[in-house]
Amino acid sequence: MRSLSILLLLISLLFTSAQFGVPNAKDTAAEATIDANGDVDAGENPYAEMATRLQSVAPIDIQDAVDLAAIIQAAQADPDTKELISKLKVEEGEALEALAKEVTAMEIVQGMKQSLDELKAIETLFADPERAVVEMEKEGLIEKKQVEFYKQNPEALADETRRGVYFGFVSMAVAGGYLE
């Protein structure tokens, strides 16, 4: 799994020049009604099939499966992500094929969940952008030559960090056949 993380990190450095959008899951909430018998009808959950597929592959809880499914479906509709996937397949097709052969389906889903957890952590970390820069500098996560730039522009670091993690997510999803 360590070699997988290193491979994704190296690949992500090649493709961190664009911002990719994923709508907030709260914006995609389904409506629910209560019928005459008191039964709740939430309608068809647009993520149910994908969430079930993800849970059948890896031991993840239902909320994580729904969150992953929501990101996958949003990514499928996002033009920037579609462009990224096309570029990724052309420029890193062999690496993606190697990744798909090297890791199990369960590792792919777990890798996507790890990316999801990292995306959530980024939001917490960058709630105070200046402190985030200081903490990332302490951990050695910022190149020395870029420290001053990020101290002046902490949102640039937040954006770059999100793009890198999102790229890792997309790479795993493509290798696992969840995104095409």
C-alpha positions in Angstrom: 0.0 0.0 0.0 3.0 2.3 0.6 4.2 2.0 -3.0 0.6 2.8 -4.1 0.6 6.0 -2.0 4.0 7.0 -3.4 2.9 6.3 -7.0 -0.3 8.4 -6.5 1.7 11.2 -5.0 4.1 11.3 -7.9 1.4 11.2 -10.4 -0.6 13.9 -8.6 2.3 16.3 -8.9 2.0 16.2 -12.7 -1.7 17.2 -12.7 -2.2 19.9 -10.1 -2.8 22.9 -12.4 -6.6 23.0 -12.5 -9.4 23.4 -10.0 -12.0 20.6 -10.0 -15.5 21.1 -8.6 -17.6 18.7 -6.7 -20.9 20.0 -5.4 -21.7 19.9 -1.7 -23.5 16.7 -0.8 -26.1 18.9 1.0 -27.1 20.4 -2.3 -28.1 16.9 -3.6 -30.5 16.0 -0.8 -33.5 14.0 -2.0 -37.0 14.9 -1.0 -39.1 12.6 1.2 -42.9 12.3 1.6 -45.0 10.5 4.1 -47.9 8.5 2.6 -51.4 7.9 4.1 -50.1 4.9 6.0 -47.4 6.8 7.7 -44.6 5.2 5.6 -41.7 7.4 4.5 -41.0 7.4 0.8 -37.6 9.0 0.2 -37.9 8.3 -3.5 -35.0 6.7 -5.3 -31.6 7.4 -3.7 -29.3 8.3 -6.6 -26.3 6.9 -4.7 -27.8 3.6 -3.5 -26.6 1.3 -6.3 -23.0 2.7 -6.2 -22.9 2.7 -2.4 -24.0 -0.9 -2.3 -21.3 -1.8 -4.9 -18.6 0.0 -2.8 -19.7 -1.8 0.4 -19.7 -5.1 -1.3 -16.0 -4.6 -2.1 -14.7 -3.1 1.1 -15.8 -2.9 4.7 -16.8 0.7 4.8 -19.9 2.1 6.6 -22.9 3.2 4.7 -22.3 7.0 5.2 -18.8 6.7 3.7 -20.2 4.6 0.8 -22.9 7.2 0.1 -20.3 10.0 0.3 -18.0 8.2 -2.1 -20.9 7.5 -4.4 -21.9 11.2 -4.4 -18.3 12.3 -5.2 -18.0 9.7 -8.0 -21.3 10.8 -9.6 -20.5 14.5 -9.2 -17.0 13.8 -10.8 -18.7 12.0 -13.7 -20.7 15.1 -14.5 -17.8 17.6 -13.9 -16.3 18.8 -17.2 -12.9 19.5 -15.5 -12.8 16.1 -14.0 -13.7 14.5 -17.4 -10.8 16.4 -19.0 -8.5 15.2 -16.2 -9.5 11.6 -16.7 -8.9 11.8 -20.5 -5.5 13.4 -19.9 -4.7 10.8 -17.2 -5.6 7.9 -19.4 -3.4 9.3 -22.3 -0.4 10.4 -20.3 -0.5 7.9 -17.4 -2.4 5.0 -18.9 0.4 2.4 -18.2 0.7 3.6 -14.6 -3.1 3.3 -14.2 -3.0 -0.2 -15.6 -0.1 -1.2 -13.3 -2.0 0.3 -10.4 -5.1 -1.7 -11.3 -3.1 -4.9 -11.4 -1.0 -4.2 -8.3 -3.9 -3.5 -5.9 -7.1 -5.3 -5.0 -10.5 -3.9 -5.5 -10.8 -3.6 -1.7 -7.5 -1.5 -1.6 -8.9 0.7 -4.3 -12.1 1.5 -2.3 -10.1 1.9 0.9 -7.8 4.3 -1.0 -10.8 6.3 -2.2 -12.1 6.4 1.4 -8.7 7.6 2.6 -8.9 10.4 0.1 -12.4 11.3 1.2 -11.1 11.4 4.8 -8.2 13.6 3.7 -10.6 16.0 1.9 -12.7 16.3 5.0 -9.5 16.9 7.1 -8.3 19.6 4.7 -11.5 21.5 5.4 -10.9 21.3 9.2 -7.2 22.1 8.8 -7.8 25.2 6.6 -10.5 26.6 8.9 -7.6 28.8 10.1 -5.5 29.1 6.9 -2.5 30.8 8.5 -2.2 28.2 11.2 -2.5 25.5 8.6 0.5 26.9 6.7 2.5 26.9 10.0 1.5 23.3 10.9 2.2 22.0 7.4 5.6 23.8 7.4 6.4 22.1 10.8 5.5 18.7 9.4 7.8 19.3 6.3 4.9 19.2 3.9 5.8 22.5 2.2 8.9 22.9 0.1 11.2 25.5 1.7 11.2 27.7 -1.4 7.4 28.0 -1.3 6.9 28.7 2.4 6.9 32.5 2.1 4.5 32.4 -0.9 2.1 30.2 1.1 2.3 32.4 4.2 1.2 35.3 2.0 -1.4 33.1 0.1 -2.6 30.4 2.4 -5.7 29.8 0.2 -3.3 28.8 -2.6 -1.9 26.0 -0.4 -5.5 24.9 0.5 -6.4 24.8 -3.2 -3.3 22.9 -4.2 -3.7 20.4 -1.3 -7.3 19.8 -2.3 -6.4 19.3 -6.0 -3.7 16.8 -5.1 -6.0 14.8 -2.9 -8.8 15.0 -5.4 -6.4 13.8 -8.1 -5.5 10.8 -5.9 -9.2 10.1 -5.5 -9.8 10.3 -9.3 -6.8 8.1 -10.0 -8.0 5.4 -7.7 -11.5 5.6 -9.1 -10.3 5.4 -12.6 -8.0 2.4 -11.8 -10.9 0.7 -10.0 -13.3 1.3 -12.9 -15.6 3.6 -10.9 -14.8 6.6 -13.3 -14.3 6.3 -17.0 
